Amino acid sequence: MKKLNENTKFTIEQTAKIPPNNRIAGERLTLMIDQLEYATFRWCPAGTFLMGSPVTERNRNTNERQHHVTFSRGFWILETPVTQTMWESVMGDNPSLNKGMRLPVENLSWYNCLAYIKKLNDMSTDIPSLRFYVPTEAEWEYACRAGTTSAYHFGNTISLHQANFEGKKTSDVGFYLPNDWGISDMHGNVWEWSSSWNCTYPDGPVTDPEGPSTGTHRVVRGGGWNSLGIDCRSAERLPIHPALGFSFLGLRLSIISE
């Protein structure tokens, strides 16, 4: 894909121009540039889910208190982690330690992610109100679970046939079967930054949570290629200092677009 700039115009597949109230979970939205696909997103509808893990979940952490989270509006989330092709076409470089255009971009700090998103949002677009952002950890878990309540979106156990973990390096995005909303690589491959500062969960229901406005560590989600299977659970949380980047740390985008 060619290098993009501030004059780049995104267009959108006509089939995705459906009013939010009529969209179904997992509906696809593809952003195109010069008739080439740049990124595909899946629809996560407004709704309520139980965030965190039950006390009976094996290997749970004490910071996973269950609580109901309601989203008053739906959002789009990237079908896969951001790839090295996507990153390099915008940023002009590739910080990844394991190179491959279909591999997830990694070795990203939180500040690297902010720079990438700023460039995307600065590009001109034909789509009204399009805004790229890093999902909150509540949005991330909602998208990961896709209506499930088990430890992983495919059940309470995990195998090497279902995700990339306990491995030697990253794998091509979309290699493993997606969840019920068509979203891939939510377990393993790379941990993914969320926009949320690390904090204690509330003890009651919340609506559209964003968490505290300040903190010292951001929460990353999903586990990585070098993680244990228990660290790839839907509810697993890991605080990372925003200035740090590792070969197991990547990014997944969300967008708001009416």
BELWOFEN-V642536 format. One record per residue. N is the residue number from 1. SS is DSSP state (2 for helix, 1 for strand, 0 for the rest). NEAR is the number of other C-alpha atoms within 8 Angstrom. Layout:
n=<N:N>
ss=<SS:SS>
near=<NEAR:NEAR>
This chain:
n=<1:2:3:4:5:6:7:8:9:10:11:12:13:14:15:16:17:18:19:20:21:22:23:24:25:26:27:28:29:30:31:32:33:34:35:36:37:38:39:40:41:42:43:44:45:46:47:48:49:50:51:52:53:54:55:56:57:58:59:60:61:62:63:64:65:66:67:68:69:70:71:72:73:74:75:76:77:78:79:80:81:82:83:84:85:86:87:88:89:90:91:92:93:94:95:96:97:98:99:100:101:102:103:104:105:106:107:108:109:110:111:112:113:114:115:116:117:118:119:120:121:122:123:124:125:126:127:128:129:130:131:132:133:134:135:136:137:138:139:140:141:142:143:144:145:146:147:148:149:150:151:152:153:154:155:156:157:158:159:160:161:162:163:164:165:166:167:168:169:170:171:172:173:174:175:176:177:178:179:180:181:182:183:184:185:186:187:188:189:190:191:192:193:194:195:196:197:198:199:200:201:202:203:204:205:206:207:208:209:210:211:212:213:214:215:216:217:218:219:220:221:222:223:224:225:226:227:228:229:230:231:232:233:234:235:236:237:238:239:240:241:242:243:244:245:246:247:248:249:250:251:252:253:254:255:256:257:258>
ss=<0:0:0:0:0:0:0:0:0:1:1:1:0:2:2:2:0:0:0:2:2:2:0:0:0:0:0:1:1:1:1:1:1:0:0:1:1:1:1:1:1:1:1:1:0:0:1:1:1:1:1:0:0:0:0:0:0:0:0:0:0:0:0:0:0:0:1:1:1:1:1:0:0:0:1:1:1:1:0:0:0:0:1:2:2:2:2:2:2:2:2:0:0:0:0:0:0:0:0:0:0:0:1:1:0:0:0:0:0:2:2:2:2:2:2:2:2:2:2:2:2:2:0:0:1:0:0:0:0:0:1:1:1:1:0:0:2:2:2:2:2:2:2:2:2:0:0:0:0:0:0:1:0:0:1:0:0:0:0:0:0:0:0:1:0:0:0:0:0:0:0:1:0:0:0:0:0:0:0:0:0:0:0:0:0:0:0:1:0:0:1:1:1:1:1:1:1:0:0:0:0:0:0:0:0:1:1:0:0:0:0:0:0:0:0:0:1:1:1:1:1:0:0:0:0:0:0:0:2:2:2:2:0:0:0:0:0:1:1:1:1:0:0:0:0:0:0:0:1:1:0:0:1:1:1:1:0:0>
near=<4:4:8:8:7:8:7:10:9:11:10:11:10:5:6:10:7:7:7:8:4:6:10:7:9:11:10:9:13:12:12:13:11:4:5:6:9:9:9:11:12:16:16:13:11:10:9:8:9:9:13:9:11:7:5:4:8:4:5:9:6:5:7:12:12:10:13:11:14:12:10:8:7:11:12:13:14:14:10:11:14:13:13:15:9:10:14:11:11:12:9:8:6:9:8:11:7:8:7:6:8:9:13:16:15:15:13:17:12:11:9:8:10:8:8:11:10:8:11:9:10:7:11:10:10:7:9:7:7:11:8:11:8:11:13:11:12:11:8:11:11:12:11:11:12:10:6:6:8:8:12:14:12:8:8:7:7:10:7:7:5:8:12:13:15:9:9:6:8:13:9:8:13:9:6:10:7:10:12:7:13:9:15:12:13:7:13:15:17:15:14:13:14:13:10:11:13:10:6:5:8:8:7:6:9:10:8:8:8:8:7:8:6:5:8:8:10:15:15:13:14:16:18:15:15:11:12:9:11:6:9:16:12:12:10:13:10:7:9:9:8:10:7:9:10:9:11:13:15:15:14:13:12:13:11:10:10:7>
